[in-house]
Amino acid sequence: MARRGAALELAVLGLLHDSPMHGYELRKQLIALLGWGRVLSYGTLYPCLKALVRSGQIVADEDLAVPVRGRRNRIVYRLTAEGKEHFASVMEESGPATWDDDNFGVRFAFFARTDSPTRVRILEGRRSRLEERLENVRDASQRGRERADSYTRELQRHGLESVEREVSWLTELIDRERAGGYLTTDGADDDPDTTNTQTA
């Protein structure tokens, strides 16, 4: 719970870093960015927002430009200077917590705000963790193969292939990053497939 909560807080700070948002728009952006549609309810989001307000990292203001008859105006959330500083500090981290299943996707979504050496450390850490997982799953599959039915073996095969694909993807990203790849700290897209469409 604590890890997932930290990941959600980071995602909120990252989105508000670009512009203030209403809660509805923020939830929509989080779902689009992270694919949390089934679990990111308002009952999950609003306690997170309240905690960030209490900590001084964001502020909640009434949006006077939105007329609401008989009700309070909608609330707009925006990042404070303290929130920006905290977000920048978290994005400099590259320890084991940044590689785990709950945090990696969020960190990767905001990789453009991270320097290249930090990106490489996180990608290598994630790959190393998955390679260990791959070895453990292979060992377990071999030991239990005689007792497993065809459906269990199929599920194990699917799991192995999924992890193998992610390891290959991470290796490609690491190689590209070390070669001065297209992930940049200013958010520009240097993908060679798109640079030809840009004007000089």
C-alpha positions in Angstrom: 0.0 0.0 0.0 2.8 2.4 0.9 4.7 1.7 -2.3 1.6 2.1 -4.4 0.7 5.3 -2.5 4.2 6.7 -3.2 3.9 5.9 -6.9 0.5 7.7 -7.1 1.9 10.7 -5.3 4.8 10.9 -7.7 2.5 10.6 -10.7 0.3 13.4 -9.4 3.3 15.7 -8.8 4.6 14.9 -12.3 1.4 15.7 -14.0 0.8 18.9 -12.0 4.4 19.9 -12.8 3.2 20.7 -16.3 0.0 22.6 -15.5 -2.8 22.9 -12.8 -5.7 20.5 -13.1 -9.1 19.8 -11.7 -9.5 16.4 -9.9 -11.5 15.0 -12.8 -8.9 16.0 -15.4 -6.1 14.7 -13.2 -7.7 11.3 -12.8 -8.3 11.1 -16.5 -4.7 11.9 -17.2 -3.5 9.4 -14.7 -5.6 6.7 -16.3 -4.3 7.6 -19.7 -0.7 7.7 -18.6 -0.6 4.7 -16.3 -3.6 2.5 -17.2 -5.0 2.4 -13.7 -8.6 2.7 -14.9 -9.9 -0.2 -12.8 -8.4 0.7 -9.5 -7.9 4.5 -9.6 -11.1 5.6 -8.1 -11.8 9.0 -6.6 -11.7 7.2 -3.2 -8.1 6.5 -4.0 -7.2 9.8 -5.7 -8.7 12.4 -3.3 -7.0 11.1 -0.1 -3.7 11.3 -2.0 -4.5 14.9 -3.0 -5.5 15.8 0.5 -2.2 14.4 1.9 -0.2 16.4 -0.7 -2.1 19.5 0.3 -1.4 18.9 4.0 2.3 18.4 3.2 2.5 21.7 1.3 3.4 20.1 -2.0 0.2 21.2 -3.8 -2.5 23.7 -3.1 -6.2 23.5 -3.8 -7.9 26.6 -5.1 -11.5 27.2 -6.2 -11.9 27.7 -9.9 -13.9 30.9 -10.1 -14.2 30.6 -13.8 -16.4 27.5 -13.5 -19.9 28.5 -12.5 -21.7 25.8 -10.5 -25.2 26.6 -9.5 -25.9 26.0 -5.8 -22.6 24.2 -5.2 -19.0 25.1 -4.6 -16.8 25.9 -7.6 -14.6 23.0 -8.8 -11.2 22.8 -7.2 -8.0 23.3 -9.1 -4.8 21.6 -7.9 -1.4 23.1 -8.6 2.1 22.4 -7.6 3.9 24.6 -5.1 7.6 25.4 -5.1 8.1 22.8 -2.3 6.3 20.3 -4.5 8.5 21.0 -7.5 11.6 20.7 -5.3 10.3 17.3 -3.9 9.5 16.0 -7.3 13.0 16.9 -8.6 14.6 15.3 -5.6 12.6 12.0 -6.0 13.5 11.9 -9.7 17.2 11.9 -8.9 16.8 8.7 -6.9 17.9 5.4 -8.6 17.9 2.9 -5.8 16.0 -0.5 -5.6 12.6 1.1 -4.9 12.7 2.7 -8.3 13.0 -0.7 -10.0 10.1 -2.5 -8.4 6.8 -3.3 -10.1 4.8 -0.6 -8.3 7.2 2.3 -9.0 9.0 1.5 -12.3 6.2 2.4 -14.6 5.6 5.8 -13.0 9.3 6.6 -13.0 9.6 5.6 -16.6 6.6 7.9 -17.5 8.7 10.8 -16.3 12.1 9.7 -17.5 12.5 12.8 -19.6 12.9 14.7 -16.3 15.7 12.5 -15.2 19.4 12.7 -16.3 20.9 10.0 -18.5 23.1 8.3 -15.8 20.1 8.0 -13.5 18.0 6.5 -16.3 20.7 3.9 -17.1 21.0 2.9 -13.4 17.3 2.4 -13.1 17.0 0.5 -16.3 19.9 -1.7 -15.4 18.5 -2.3 -11.9 15.1 -3.2 -13.4 16.7 -5.6 -15.9 18.8 -7.2 -13.2 15.7 -7.8 -11.0 13.8 -9.3 -13.9 16.7 -11.6 -14.8 16.8 -12.9 -11.3 13.0 -13.5 -11.4 13.4 -15.2 -14.8 16.0 -17.6 -13.4 13.8 -18.4 -10.3 10.7 -19.0 -12.4 12.7 -21.3 -14.8 14.1 -23.3 -11.9 10.6 -23.6 -10.3 9.1 -24.6 -13.7 11.6 -27.4 -14.2 11.2 -28.8 -10.7 7.4 -28.8 -11.0 7.0 -29.8 -14.6 6.1 -33.4 -14.0 3.3 -32.5 -11.6 1.9 -29.6 -13.6 -1.0 -30.0 -16.0 -1.0 -28.5 -19.5 -2.8 -25.3 -18.4 -0.3 -24.7 -15.6 2.6 -25.2 -18.0 1.0 -22.8 -20.5 0.6 -20.2 -17.8 4.2 -20.6 -16.8 5.3 -20.3 -20.5 3.3 -17.1 -20.9 4.9 -15.6 -17.8 8.4 -16.5 -18.9 7.8 -15.0 -22.4 6.4 -11.8 -20.9 9.5 -11.3 -18.6 11.9 -12.2 -21.5 10.2 -9.6 -23.7 10.6 -6.9 -21.0 14.3 -7.9 -20.5 14.9 -7.5 -24.2 13.1 -4.2 -24.2 15.2 -2.9 -21.3 18.4 -4.0 -23.0 17.4 -2.0 -26.1 16.7 1.1 -24.0 20.0 0.8 -22.1 21.9 0.5 -25.4 20.1 3.4 -26.9 20.6 5.5 -23.8 24.3 4.8 -23.7 24.5 5.7 -27.3 23.0 9.1 -26.6 19.4 7.9 -27.4 16.2 9.8 -27.9 15.2 10.1 -24.2 16.2 13.7 -23.2 16.0 15.7 -20.0 14.0 18.5 -21.7 11.3 16.2 -22.9 12.2 16.5 -26.6 11.7 13.5 -28.8 15.0 12.6 -30.6 13.6 9.4 -32.0 15.3 8.9 -35.3 12.0 7.9 -36.8 10.5 11.3 -36.1 13.5 13.7 -36.5 13.1 13.7 -40.3 9.7 15.4 -39.9 11.1 18.3 -37.8 12.2 21.6 -39.4 15.7 22.8 -39.0 
